[in-house]
């Protein structure tokens, strides 16, 4: 689907042109689109809501993933830990507690911001998100350096050919050594997630394969492979298994002693845009080890 755009027939202010594209949007939302680098006048990035748009100009709103082309990289951001990088692909290790990308609140420090700055300073390229991790989850996050590479990689997520491995420290011990959970997941109107019970067809398919890898005194380390990437999928499925993820305050039993959600994206396997299979791994954080052995 092409990005929404409009050709301005008479000179006007940028905010007025955006209101013609999105007549029901609040002005603050339109201003955030500009601030996040998502608005173009012709091929140039728009800078201010009240800048003039000449007649005949085309105003375009880019998708969220295409915003922030880092022509002006944010300063003072921490360096990302880069696990893999070349001319088309970047894989970083996202810390827990950090958003993958800003919300409508306009957070100034996200994993995307850090990588966008790094990509500009280390190759003068863009950084485009391919997928996301929840704020509380740490581990492998995949980005592309150009739209073509991003589209190739995102198609693999859609086709379920990306191997996504997670490790979770959970309460208790599963009854079996391994298994698969296929409970469907539904998002409610207030953006919460829940499992669909009773064999109903509501919600969306969610498939989680798990294997017991190590046993502690009161906790277990579970290796998890997901075929689908629904929001809160692992947390919901582990809770349904009777072994909620340690530190899960929404679907589990509350805070962990290490004060974080004990869920880590430990490995990504994907086909590089050049056709080669790539696997990138991230070591299990010490905090998860500590929670397992406490």
Backbone as JSON, one array per atom type, in Angstrom:
{
  "sequence": "XXXXXXXXXXXXXXXXXXXXXXXXXXXXXXXXXXXXXXXXXXXXXXXXXXXXXXXXXXXXXXXXXXXXXXXXXXXXXXXXXXXXXXXXXXXXXXXXXXXXXXXXXXXXXXXXXXXXXXXXXXXXXXXXXXXXXXXXXXXXXXXXXXXXXXXXXXXXXXXXXXXXXXXXXXXXXXXXXXXXXXXXXXXXXXXXXXXXXXXXXXXXXXXXXXXXXXXXXXXXXXXXXXXXXXXXXXXXXXXXXXXXXXXXXXXXXXXXXXXXXXXXXXXXXXXXXXXXXXXXXXXXXXXXXXXXXX",
  "N": [[0.85, -1.19, 0.0], [0.66, 2.2, -0.94], [2.29, 5.1, 0.54], [0.26, 7.54, 2.22], [-0.64, 10.54, 0.52], [-0.78, 13.94, -0.79], [-1.42, 16.32, -3.36], [-0.73, 19.65, -3.3], [-2.84, 22.23, -4.17], [-3.06, 24.98, -3.83], [-0.89, 27.34, -2.24], [-0.13, 26.62, 1.15], [-0.07, 26.16, 4.77], [1.99, 23.62, 6.26], [0.76, 22.05, 8.29], [-1.88, 22.35, 7.62], [-2.02, 21.04, 5.18], [-1.49, 18.44, 6.0], [-3.77, 18.0, 7.53], [-5.63, 17.78, 5.55], [-5.02, 15.31, 4.49], [-5.42, 13.64, 6.68], [-8.19, 14.19, 7.96], [-9.56, 13.75, 10.38], [-7.7, 13.56, 12.35], [-6.01, 14.63, 15.34], [-4.38, 17.78, 15.92], [-2.03, 17.61, 17.42], [-1.22, 15.0, 16.94], [-0.6, 15.17, 14.24], [1.52, 16.96, 14.37], [3.38, 15.38, 15.72], [3.96, 13.48, 13.76], [5.51, 15.02, 12.04], [7.63, 15.7, 13.75], [8.74, 13.19, 14.15], [9.95, 12.66, 11.8], [8.44, 11.76, 9.62], [7.2, 13.07, 7.54], [7.19, 14.31, 4.26], [7.97, 16.88, 1.94], [7.75, 16.89, -1.28], [10.79, 15.5, -2.0], [12.05, 16.23, 0.26], [12.63, 16.3, 3.78], [10.15, 17.38, 6.0], [10.11, 20.08, 8.36], [8.74, 21.79, 10.14], [5.52, 22.51, 11.55], [4.3, 24.87, 10.62], [5.54, 25.61, 8.31], [5.69, 26.83, 4.96], [3.98, 25.36, 2.21], [4.54, 25.12, -1.1], [2.39, 25.73, -3.94], [1.39, 22.97, -5.95], [3.17, 21.2, -4.84], [3.93, 17.94, -3.51], [2.83, 16.4, -0.67], [3.77, 13.94, 1.57], [3.1, 11.28, 3.84], [5.09, 9.19, 5.61], [5.35, 5.7, 6.61], [5.5, 4.55, 10.04], [7.82, 3.05, 10.43], [9.45, 4.02, 8.46], [10.15, 6.54, 9.17], [12.24, 9.17, 10.62], [14.95, 9.56, 9.22], [17.45, 10.07, 10.04], [18.93, 12.33, 9.14], [19.56, 14.28, 10.84], [21.0, 13.15, 13.34], [20.09, 12.1, 16.64], [21.67, 13.32, 19.55], [23.89, 12.28, 22.23], [22.92, 9.77, 22.94], [23.08, 6.42, 24.29], [25.5, 4.03, 23.1], [24.49, 1.37, 20.97], [24.6, -2.19, 21.55], [26.03, -3.95, 19.15], [25.41, -6.87, 17.46], [25.63, -7.98, 14.98], [26.49, -6.78, 11.78], [26.29, -5.41, 8.52], [26.34, -4.15, 5.15], [23.63, -4.13, 4.7], [22.09, -5.15, 6.8], [21.4, -5.01, 10.3], [21.87, -6.32, 13.5], [21.02, -5.96, 16.8], [21.49, -5.96, 20.39], [18.88, -5.57, 22.38], [18.35, -3.8, 25.37], [16.58, -4.73, 28.39], [13.59, -3.02, 29.39], [13.67, -0.91, 27.61], [12.06, 0.78, 24.99], [11.31, -0.51, 21.72], [10.64, 1.21, 19.63], [9.47, 4.6, 19.41], [6.39, 5.6, 20.98], [3.19, 7.25, 20.54], [3.61, 9.13, 22.45], [6.07, 10.16, 22.03], [8.74, 9.38, 22.92], [12.15, 10.07, 23.71], [14.38, 8.45, 23.72], [14.94, 5.46, 22.36], [15.36, 2.03, 21.24], [15.42, 2.06, 18.5], [16.16, 4.75, 18.0], [18.77, 4.78, 19.03], [20.06, 2.93, 17.36], [19.63, 4.07, 14.87], [21.16, 6.41, 15.01], [23.69, 5.22, 15.34], [23.9, 3.79, 12.9], [24.01, 5.84, 11.06], [26.38, 7.1, 11.76], [28.13, 5.07, 11.3], [28.47, 4.3, 8.53], [26.72, 5.94, 7.18], [24.01, 5.33, 6.65], [20.49, 4.52, 6.71], [18.33, 3.31, 9.37], [16.02, 0.82, 9.66], [13.25, -0.54, 11.24], [12.64, -3.99, 11.46], [11.28, -5.87, 12.96], [9.77, -6.03, 16.27], [10.48, -5.91, 19.8], [8.93, -6.46, 22.95], [8.88, -3.91, 25.48], [9.83, -4.85, 27.99], [11.31, -7.07, 27.33], [14.49, -8.43, 26.54], [17.26, -8.71, 24.17], [17.9, -10.11, 20.83], [17.4, -7.92, 18.18], [16.24, -7.05, 15.03], [17.2, -5.01, 12.32], [17.07, -3.14, 9.24], [19.13, -1.64, 6.68], [18.14, -0.38, 4.48], [15.12, 0.21, 2.54], [14.56, -1.92, 0.74], [15.93, -4.19, 1.73], [14.63, -4.35, 4.2], [11.99, -5.01, 3.4], [12.38, -7.56, 2.28], [13.18, -9.0, 4.54], [11.01, -8.65, 6.3], [9.06, -10.02, 4.91], [9.84, -12.62, 5.37], [9.26, -12.94, 8.08], [6.49, -12.81, 7.89], [6.05, -15.11, 6.38], [6.85, -16.99, 8.16], [9.45, -18.02, 8.26], [11.59, -17.17, 9.66], [13.71, -18.04, 12.27], [13.0, -17.82, 15.53], [14.29, -17.73, 18.64], [13.82, -17.87, 22.08], [14.68, -17.47, 25.55], [13.39, -18.2, 28.71], [13.04, -17.64, 32.16], [11.06, -19.36, 34.31], [8.39, -19.77, 36.72], [8.26, -22.66, 38.77], [7.95, -25.99, 37.36], [7.44, -27.5, 34.19], [5.07, -30.12, 33.37], [5.91, -31.87, 31.45], [8.77, -32.69, 29.31], [8.94, -31.26, 27.0], [6.93, -29.41, 24.61], [4.04, -28.03, 22.85], [2.23, -25.04, 22.63], [-0.86, -23.83, 21.55], [-2.83, -21.96, 21.99], [-5.14, -19.49, 21.09], [-4.84, -15.91, 20.68], [-6.22, -12.87, 21.71], [-6.7, -9.39, 21.2], [-7.99, -6.9, 23.27], [-10.37, -4.15, 23.3], [-9.23, -2.15, 24.82], [-6.56, -2.5, 24.34], [-5.38, -4.6, 25.68], [-4.21, -8.0, 26.12], [-5.41, -11.36, 25.77], [-5.96, -14.86, 26.37], [-7.84, -17.0, 24.23], [-10.41, -18.95, 25.19], [-11.99, -22.24, 25.47], [-12.01, -23.37, 22.91], [-12.84, -21.54, 20.98], [-12.96, -19.54, 17.95], [-12.11, -16.97, 17.99], [-9.89, -14.09, 18.03], [-6.35, -14.45, 17.19], [-4.25, -16.87, 15.6], [-1.74, -18.47, 17.53], [1.41, -19.83, 18.06], [3.55, -21.64, 20.05], [6.5, -23.3, 20.71], [8.1, -25.22, 23.17], [10.77, -26.15, 25.41], [12.13, -27.81, 28.18], [15.07, -26.74, 29.59], [16.8, -26.37, 31.76], [16.84, -26.9, 35.28], [16.1, -25.21, 38.25], [16.01, -24.48, 41.82], [13.44, -23.48, 42.5], [12.64, -22.49, 40.12], [12.57, -22.71, 36.48], [14.48, -23.01, 33.46], [13.46, -22.28, 30.3], [13.59, -23.12, 26.9], [12.43, -21.53, 24.06], [10.64, -21.54, 21.05], [9.07, -19.59, 18.68], [6.43, -19.65, 16.33], [4.67, -17.75, 15.53], [4.22, -14.22, 16.09], [2.68, -12.9, 18.2], [1.49, -10.25, 20.3], [2.64, -10.3, 23.62], [2.71, -13.06, 23.55], [4.45, -15.21, 24.46], [4.46, -14.84, 27.23], [1.72, -15.15, 27.86], [1.28, -17.8, 26.98], [3.1, -19.29, 28.53], [2.06, -18.79, 31.06], [-0.39, -20.05, 30.74], [0.49, -22.62, 30.62], [1.0, -23.08, 33.21], [3.32, -22.22, 34.27], [4.32, -19.38, 34.75], [6.21, -16.61, 33.37], [8.97, -15.44, 35.18], [8.84, -12.39, 36.92], [6.79, -11.3, 35.47], [4.39, -9.04, 35.66], [1.86, -8.66, 34.76], [0.63, -10.97, 33.57], [1.61, -12.94, 35.15], [3.1, -13.79, 38.29], [3.93, -11.51, 39.58], [6.64, -9.21, 40.52], [10.08, -10.09, 39.9], [12.99, -11.2, 41.76], [15.2, -10.08, 40.59], [14.25, -7.83, 39.48], [13.15, -7.51, 36.88], [11.55, -8.55, 33.79], [11.92, -11.89, 33.08], [12.74, -12.72, 30.38], [14.22, -13.37, 27.3], [15.35, -12.67, 24.07], [17.11, -14.83, 22.47], [18.21, -15.74, 20.06], [18.32, -15.31, 16.51], [17.45, -16.52, 13.37], [17.76, -16.12, 9.95], [17.18, -15.5, 6.42], [19.56, -13.81, 4.72], [19.38, -10.79, 2.74], [21.12, -11.26, 0.6], [20.86, -13.91, 0.14], [22.13, -15.79, 1.75], [22.02, -17.88, 4.67], [21.68, -16.68, 7.9], [22.61, -16.7, 11.31], [22.2, -15.27, 14.41], [23.27, -14.8, 17.71], [22.54, -14.14, 21.18], [23.88, -13.86, 24.35], [22.65, -15.41, 27.34], [21.35, -13.25, 29.77], [23.01, -12.24, 32.82], [21.31, -11.65, 34.9], [19.05, -13.3, 34.5], [20.2, -15.78, 34.9], [20.83, -15.51, 37.59], [18.27, -15.33, 38.72], [17.29, -17.86, 38.13], [18.88, -19.5, 39.73], [18.41, -18.76, 42.31]],
  "CA": [[0.0, 0.0, 0.0], [1.51, 3.39, -0.99], [2.14, 6.03, 1.65], [-0.75, 8.55, 1.91], [-0.05, 11.8, 0.06], [-1.7, 14.89, -1.41], [-0.79, 17.39, -4.14], [-1.3, 20.92, -2.84], [-3.24, 23.07, -5.31], [-2.74, 26.36, -3.48], [0.07, 27.4, -1.13], [-0.75, 26.54, 2.47], [0.83, 25.7, 5.82], [2.14, 22.17, 6.27], [-0.23, 21.45, 9.17], [-3.15, 22.36, 6.89], [-1.95, 19.98, 4.18], [-1.64, 17.16, 6.71], [-5.17, 17.87, 7.93], [-6.39, 17.33, 4.37], [-4.78, 13.87, 4.35], [-6.06, 13.0, 7.84], [-9.11, 15.23, 8.47], [-10.06, 13.46, 11.73], [-6.57, 13.47, 13.29], [-5.75, 15.8, 16.17], [-3.19, 18.51, 15.46], [-0.85, 17.1, 18.11], [-0.79, 13.8, 16.23], [0.05, 15.61, 13.0], [2.82, 17.54, 14.74], [4.3, 14.28, 16.04], [4.41, 12.9, 12.49], [6.6, 15.87, 11.56], [8.76, 15.57, 14.68], [9.33, 11.86, 14.01], [10.58, 12.52, 10.49], [7.59, 10.96, 8.73], [6.53, 13.91, 6.55], [8.04, 14.8, 3.17], [7.46, 17.81, 0.93], [8.56, 16.39, -2.37], [11.78, 14.55, -1.49], [12.68, 16.82, 1.43], [11.99, 16.1, 5.08], [9.5, 18.56, 6.57], [10.73, 20.41, 9.63], [7.93, 22.58, 11.07], [4.1, 22.48, 11.17], [3.84, 26.1, 9.99], [6.29, 25.96, 7.13], [4.85, 26.97, 3.78], [4.03, 24.34, 1.17], [4.22, 25.78, -2.36], [1.38, 25.08, -4.78], [1.94, 21.94, -6.82], [4.02, 20.28, -4.07], [3.33, 16.71, -3.01], [3.1, 16.13, 0.74], [3.63, 12.5, 1.8], [3.32, 10.8, 5.21], [5.71, 7.87, 5.59], [5.0, 4.8, 7.7], [6.32, 4.76, 11.24], [9.13, 2.41, 10.27], [10.26, 4.77, 7.51], [10.45, 7.85, 9.71], [13.56, 9.42, 11.21], [16.01, 9.15, 8.32], [18.69, 10.46, 10.71], [19.72, 13.41, 8.57], [20.02, 14.97, 12.03], [20.98, 12.13, 14.39], [19.99, 12.55, 18.02], [22.96, 13.27, 20.22], [23.89, 11.9, 23.63], [22.3, 8.47, 23.19], [24.05, 5.34, 24.51], [25.83, 3.19, 21.95], [23.87, 0.05, 21.02], [25.49, -3.34, 21.43], [25.8, -4.5, 17.82], [25.77, -8.28, 17.39], [25.94, -8.3, 13.58], [26.25, -5.63, 10.92], [26.92, -5.31, 7.2], [25.81, -3.03, 4.37], [22.18, -4.21, 4.55], [21.41, -5.68, 7.98], [21.97, -4.78, 11.63], [21.23, -7.0, 14.62], [21.51, -5.41, 18.05], [20.96, -6.54, 21.61], [18.06, -4.58, 23.07], [18.27, -3.99, 26.83], [15.22, -4.76, 28.93], [13.13, -1.72, 29.86], [13.79, 0.1, 26.56], [11.14, 0.58, 23.88], [11.9, -0.72, 20.4], [10.4, 2.43, 18.86], [8.67, 5.53, 20.19], [4.95, 5.6, 20.87], [2.68, 8.59, 20.26], [4.1, 10.06, 23.47], [7.29, 10.77, 21.52], [9.91, 9.13, 23.76], [13.36, 10.58, 23.05], [15.41, 7.41, 23.69], [14.44, 4.13, 22.06], [16.36, 1.22, 20.56], [15.51, 2.57, 17.13], [16.94, 5.99, 18.0], [20.18, 4.45, 19.25], [20.62, 2.26, 16.17], [19.61, 5.03, 13.76], [22.35, 7.26, 15.18], [24.87, 4.39, 15.08], [23.96, 3.46, 11.48], [24.44, 7.03, 10.33], [27.78, 7.36, 12.07], [28.92, 3.92, 10.86], [28.1, 3.91, 7.19], [25.83, 6.93, 6.56], [22.8, 4.68, 6.15], [19.31, 4.56, 7.57], [18.01, 2.11, 10.15], [14.58, 0.57, 9.55], [12.85, -1.67, 12.06], [12.06, -5.15, 10.79], [10.31, -6.4, 13.92], [9.88, -5.35, 17.55], [10.43, -6.66, 21.05], [8.27, -5.73, 24.03], [9.78, -3.09, 26.29], [10.43, -5.61, 29.09], [12.09, -8.19, 26.79], [15.82, -8.09, 26.02], [17.78, -9.65, 23.19], [18.17, -9.84, 19.42], [16.46, -7.08, 17.43], [16.7, -6.99, 13.64], [16.92, -3.8, 11.55], [17.65, -3.1, 7.9], [19.75, -0.36, 6.33], [17.43, 0.21, 3.35], [13.76, -0.34, 2.43], [14.52, -3.18, 0.01], [16.31, -5.24, 2.67], [13.55, -4.47, 5.18], [10.84, -5.72, 2.81], [12.76, -8.97, 2.16], [13.22, -9.6, 5.87], [9.65, -8.69, 6.86], [8.33, -11.09, 4.22], [10.19, -13.88, 6.03], [8.45, -13.01, 9.3], [5.13, -13.13, 7.47], [6.03, -16.49, 5.92], [7.27, -17.8, 9.31], [10.71, -18.71, 7.98], [12.59, -16.67, 10.61], [13.77, -18.85, 13.49], [13.09, -16.93, 16.71], [14.49, -18.5, 19.86], [13.84, -17.11, 23.33], [14.86, -18.2, 26.8], [12.62, -17.62, 29.8], [13.05, -18.25, 33.49], [9.66, -19.44, 34.71], [8.1, -20.36, 38.03], [7.9, -24.07, 38.77], [8.48, -26.9, 36.34], [6.38, -28.09, 33.39], [4.82, -31.54, 33.6], [6.61, -32.65, 30.43], [10.07, -32.17, 28.93], [8.75, -30.32, 25.89], [5.55, -29.39, 24.14], [3.61, -26.91, 22.0], [1.0, -24.36, 23.03], [-1.49, -23.22, 20.38], [-3.97, -21.16, 22.4], [-5.29, -18.26, 20.32], [-4.68, -14.69, 21.46], [-7.11, -11.79, 21.27], [-6.47, -8.07, 21.78], [-9.24, -6.26, 23.63], [-10.49, -2.77, 22.83], [-8.31, -1.3, 25.59], [-5.21, -2.89, 23.95], [-4.87, -5.69, 26.47], [-4.22, -9.28, 25.43], [-5.92, -12.47, 26.58], [-6.11, -16.13, 25.66], [-9.2, -17.37, 23.85], [-10.69, -20.23, 25.82], [-13.14, -23.02, 25.02], [-11.96, -23.76, 21.5], [-13.44, -20.53, 20.11], [-12.11, -19.11, 16.84], [-11.81, -15.54, 18.12], [-8.47, -13.78, 18.14], [-5.43, -14.85, 16.13], [-3.47, -18.07, 15.88], [-0.44, -18.26, 18.18], [2.05, -21.14, 18.22], [4.77, -21.58, 20.85], [7.14, -24.57, 21.03], [8.95, -25.02, 24.33], [11.57, -27.29, 25.87], [12.8, -27.6, 29.46], [16.5, -26.79, 29.37], [17.52, -26.45, 33.02], [15.96, -26.83, 36.46], [16.64, -24.64, 39.48], [15.31, -24.9, 43.02], [12.02, -23.13, 42.38], [12.41, -21.96, 38.78], [13.08, -23.5, 35.36], [14.89, -22.3, 32.26], [12.74, -22.85, 29.17], [13.94, -22.68, 25.55], [11.15, -21.3, 23.38], [10.64, -21.18, 19.63], [7.73, -19.14, 18.3], [6.12, -19.59, 14.9], [3.93, -16.5, 15.35], [4.74, -13.18, 16.97], [1.6, -12.11, 18.8], [1.88, -9.47, 21.48], [2.59, -11.02, 24.9], [2.46, -14.48, 23.27], [5.2, -16.13, 25.33], [3.99, -14.68, 28.61], [0.4, -15.76, 27.96], [1.36, -19.24, 26.81], [3.76, -19.88, 29.69], [1.1, -18.74, 32.16], [-1.38, -21.09, 30.47], [1.17, -23.88, 30.92], [1.13, -23.18, 34.65], [4.68, -21.8, 34.62], [4.45, -18.01, 34.24], [7.56, -16.05, 33.31], [9.33, -14.69, 36.38], [8.86, -10.95, 36.7], [5.63, -10.87, 34.68], [3.45, -8.42, 36.59], [0.52, -8.6, 34.17], [0.07, -12.31, 33.36], [2.28, -13.88, 36.03], [2.98, -13.74, 39.75], [4.53, -10.3, 40.13], [8.04, -8.88, 40.27], [11.14, -11.05, 40.2], [14.01, -10.65, 42.66], [16.16, -9.31, 39.79], [13.55, -6.61, 39.09], [12.93, -7.43, 35.43], [10.91, -9.7, 33.17], [13.0, -12.85, 32.77], [12.51, -13.19, 29.02], [15.34, -12.89, 26.49], [15.4, -13.14, 22.68], [18.5, -15.31, 22.47], [18.72, -16.13, 18.75], [17.55, -15.04, 15.29], [17.96, -17.14, 12.16], [17.02, -15.55, 8.82], [17.86, -15.47, 5.13], [20.08, -12.49, 4.39], [18.98, -10.37, 1.39], [22.0, -11.83, -0.43], [20.52, -15.32, -0.02], [22.79, -16.65, 2.73], [21.34, -18.04, 5.95], [22.43, -16.04, 8.98], [22.12, -16.92, 12.66], [22.84, -14.36, 15.37], [22.92, -15.23, 19.07], [22.78, -13.24, 22.29], [24.09, -14.65, 25.56], [21.66, -15.28, 28.4], [21.79, -12.24, 30.73], [23.36, -12.71, 34.16], [20.15, -11.51, 35.79], [18.22, -14.49, 34.35], [20.93, -16.85, 35.56], [20.69, -15.29, 39.03], [16.9, -15.67, 39.12], [17.15, -19.31, 38.03], [19.62, -20.21, 40.79], [18.2, -18.18, 43.65]],
  "C": [[0.89, 1.24, 0.0], [1.28, 4.28, 0.22], [1.11, 7.1, 1.27], [-0.1, 9.88, 1.54], [-1.13, 12.67, -0.56], [-0.89, 15.89, -2.21], [-1.5, 18.69, -3.78], [-1.59, 21.81, -4.03], [-2.94, 24.54, -5.07], [-1.8, 26.36, -2.28], [-0.67, 27.4, 0.21], [0.32, 26.16, 3.49], [0.86, 24.17, 5.82], [1.06, 21.5, 7.12], [-1.6, 21.39, 8.49], [-3.17, 21.26, 5.82], [-2.11, 18.62, 4.84], [-3.07, 16.92, 7.14], [-6.05, 17.45, 6.77], [-6.2, 15.83, 4.14], [-5.49, 13.11, 5.46], [-7.0, 13.99, 8.52], [-9.6, 14.98, 9.89], [-8.95, 13.42, 12.78], [-6.44, 14.76, 14.09], [-4.45, 16.46, 15.71], [-1.92, 18.03, 16.15], [-0.31, 15.84, 17.44], [-0.08, 14.16, 14.93], [1.42, 16.22, 13.28], [3.84, 16.45, 15.06], [4.81, 13.6, 14.78], [5.59, 13.69, 11.94], [7.83, 15.68, 12.42], [9.48, 14.25, 14.52], [9.91, 11.61, 12.62], [9.77, 11.78, 9.46], [6.97, 11.76, 7.59], [7.54, 14.42, 5.54], [7.26, 15.82, 2.33], [8.31, 17.57, -0.3], [9.49, 15.31, -1.84], [12.43, 15.03, -0.2], [11.9, 16.54, 2.7], [11.4, 17.41, 5.58], [10.03, 18.81, 7.98], [9.8, 21.08, 10.63], [6.47, 22.6, 10.61], [3.65, 23.71, 10.39], [4.71, 26.52, 8.81], [5.37, 25.96, 5.92], [5.07, 25.83, 2.8], [3.63, 24.99, -0.13], [3.15, 25.02, -3.14], [2.05, 24.11, -5.73], [2.82, 20.94, -6.1], [3.24, 19.06, -3.63], [3.79, 16.5, -1.57], [2.8, 14.66, 1.01], [3.9, 12.19, 3.28], [3.86, 9.38, 5.13], [5.17, 7.01, 6.73], [5.9, 5.07, 8.89], [7.71, 4.18, 11.08], [10.04, 3.2, 9.35], [10.63, 6.16, 8.0], [11.88, 7.94, 10.21], [14.69, 8.91, 10.33], [17.39, 9.56, 8.82], [19.56, 11.4, 9.9], [20.26, 14.29, 9.7], [19.99, 13.98, 13.19], [20.84, 12.75, 15.77], [21.34, 12.36, 18.7], [22.78, 12.77, 21.66], [23.23, 10.58, 23.95], [23.37, 7.41, 23.43], [24.3, 4.54, 23.23], [25.09, 1.85, 22.06], [24.93, -1.04, 21.0], [25.15, -4.04, 20.12], [26.31, -5.94, 17.78], [26.18, -8.69, 15.98], [25.64, -7.06, 12.75], [26.97, -5.81, 9.59], [26.23, -4.18, 6.45], [24.28, -3.03, 4.27], [21.43, -4.51, 5.85], [22.15, -5.29, 9.25], [21.18, -5.61, 12.63], [21.86, -6.46, 15.9], [20.9, -6.17, 19.22], [20.2, -5.45, 22.36], [18.07, -4.83, 24.57], [16.81, -4.1, 27.27], [14.86, -3.36, 29.43], [13.21, -0.61, 28.83], [12.82, -0.22, 25.43], [11.9, 0.3, 22.59], [11.8, 0.54, 19.56], [9.46, 3.3, 19.67], [7.18, 5.33, 19.96], [4.49, 7.02, 20.51], [3.09, 9.6, 21.32], [5.42, 10.71, 23.05], [8.51, 10.59, 22.39], [11.2, 9.46, 23.0], [14.47, 9.54, 22.96], [14.76, 6.06, 23.51], [15.57, 3.34, 21.4], [16.52, 1.69, 19.12], [16.37, 3.82, 17.06], [18.43, 5.69, 18.14], [20.81, 3.84, 18.0], [20.65, 3.21, 14.98], [20.83, 5.94, 13.82], [23.61, 6.47, 14.84], [25.02, 4.1, 13.58], [24.43, 4.65, 10.65], [25.93, 7.3, 10.54], [28.7, 6.24, 11.59], [28.43, 3.43, 9.5], [27.18, 4.87, 6.47], [24.6, 6.28, 5.92], [21.66, 4.89, 7.14], [19.26, 3.3, 8.43], [16.5, 1.96, 10.13], [14.23, -0.67, 10.36], [12.24, -2.77, 11.2], [11.02, -5.81, 11.67], [10.52, -5.68, 15.23], [9.94, -6.36, 18.69], [9.67, -5.81, 22.07], [9.3, -4.99, 24.85], [10.53, -3.93, 27.33], [11.36, -6.73, 28.62], [13.43, -7.69, 26.27], [16.17, -9.04, 24.88], [17.82, -9.17, 21.76], [17.05, -9.06, 18.75], [17.05, -6.83, 16.06], [16.25, -5.68, 12.98], [17.59, -3.9, 10.19], [18.21, -1.71, 7.62], [19.07, 0.3, 5.13], [16.07, -0.45, 3.21], [13.69, -1.69, 1.74], [14.87, -4.35, 0.93], [15.22, -5.45, 3.71], [12.39, -5.29, 4.63], [11.14, -7.22, 2.68], [12.69, -9.66, 3.51], [11.82, -9.69, 6.48], [8.8, -9.76, 6.19], [8.63, -12.45, 4.85], [9.44, -14.04, 7.35], [7.02, -13.39, 8.95], [5.01, -14.59, 7.06], [6.48, -17.49, 7.0], [8.54, -18.61, 9.03], [11.86, -18.19, 8.84], [12.55, -17.55, 11.85], [14.01, -17.91, 14.67], [13.15, -17.78, 17.97], [14.57, -17.55, 21.05], [14.22, -18.05, 24.46], [14.11, -17.45, 27.89], [12.88, -18.38, 31.08], [11.62, -18.19, 34.0], [9.54, -20.02, 36.12], [7.76, -21.84, 37.87], [8.57, -24.86, 37.68], [7.33, -27.48, 35.54], [6.25, -29.58, 33.67], [5.58, -32.43, 32.62], [7.96, -32.01, 30.13], [9.96, -31.14, 27.82], [7.29, -30.37, 25.46], [5.29, -28.18, 23.26], [2.3, -26.36, 22.54], [0.44, -23.64, 21.82], [-2.72, -22.38, 20.75], [-3.98, -19.84, 21.65], [-5.25, -17.05, 21.25], [-5.53, -13.58, 20.85], [-6.72, -10.49, 21.97], [-7.83, -7.43, 22.05], [-9.23, -4.8, 23.15], [-9.56, -1.83, 23.57], [-6.86, -1.74, 25.43], [-4.57, -3.91, 24.88], [-4.96, -6.99, 25.68], [-4.74, -10.36, 26.37], [-5.99, -13.71, 25.72], [-7.58, -16.37, 25.36], [-9.45, -18.78, 24.35], [-11.85, -20.96, 25.14], [-13.16, -23.37, 23.56], [-12.59, -22.77, 20.54], [-12.44, -20.07, 19.06], [-11.81, -17.61, 16.89], [-10.3, -15.33, 18.2], [-7.65, -14.3, 16.97], [-4.62, -16.07, 16.57], [-2.13, -17.7, 16.51], [0.16, -19.62, 18.5], [3.4, -20.97, 18.92], [5.27, -22.99, 21.14], [8.11, -24.33, 22.19], [9.68, -26.32, 24.72], [12.24, -26.94, 27.2], [14.3, -27.78, 29.27], [17.29, -26.95, 30.66], [16.55, -26.25, 34.17], [16.7, -26.23, 37.63], [15.84, -25.13, 40.67], [13.81, -24.66, 42.91], [11.65, -22.66, 40.99], [12.97, -22.94, 37.73], [13.49, -22.57, 34.23], [14.28, -23.01, 31.06], [13.28, -22.26, 27.86], [12.66, -22.63, 24.74], [11.39, -20.93, 21.93], [9.22, -20.78, 19.25], [7.58, -19.13, 16.78], [5.4, -18.3, 14.56], [4.46, -15.49, 16.36], [3.65, -12.3, 17.53], [2.11, -11.36, 20.04], [1.63, -10.26, 22.75], [2.4, -12.52, 24.73], [3.17, -15.41, 24.25], [4.69, -16.05, 26.76], [2.63, -15.34, 28.81], [0.48, -17.28, 27.89], [2.07, -19.92, 27.97], [2.84, -19.85, 30.92], [0.04, -19.81, 31.99], [-0.81, -22.48, 30.76], [1.28, -24.11, 32.43], [2.49, -22.77, 35.17], [4.91, -20.38, 34.11], [5.89, -17.53, 34.29], [7.82, -15.23, 34.57], [9.41, -13.2, 36.04], [7.71, -10.43, 35.87], [4.56, -10.34, 35.63], [2.03, -8.38, 36.04], [-0.12, -9.98, 34.05], [0.64, -13.34, 34.33], [2.04, -13.61, 37.5], [3.67, -12.53, 40.35], [6.01, -10.17, 39.86], [8.98, -10.02, 40.64], [12.16, -10.39, 41.12], [15.02, -9.81, 41.9], [15.52, -8.08, 39.16], [13.47, -6.43, 37.57], [12.12, -8.63, 34.98], [12.01, -10.64, 32.7], [12.74, -13.53, 31.42], [13.54, -12.54, 28.1], [15.28, -13.52, 25.1], [16.83, -13.55, 22.38], [19.06, -15.63, 21.09], [17.75, -15.74, 17.64], [18.22, -15.74, 14.12], [17.13, -16.68, 10.98], [17.85, -15.64, 7.54], [18.26, -14.03, 4.82], [19.57, -12.08, 3.0], [19.87, -10.89, 0.28], [21.79, -13.32, -0.63], [21.14, -16.26, 0.99], [21.98, -16.73, 4.01], [22.25, -17.49, 7.05], [21.79, -16.4, 10.31], [22.91, -16.06, 13.62], [22.35, -14.73, 16.76], [23.28, -14.15, 20.08], [22.84, -14.06, 23.58], [23.0, -14.39, 26.6], [22.15, -14.27, 29.44], [22.07, -12.83, 32.11], [22.18, -12.65, 35.11], [19.23, -12.73, 35.7], [18.88, -15.68, 35.01], [20.75, -16.75, 37.07], [19.29, -15.67, 39.51], [16.68, -17.19, 39.1], [17.77, -20.01, 39.24], [19.32, -19.69, 42.18], [17.49, -19.16, 44.57]]
}
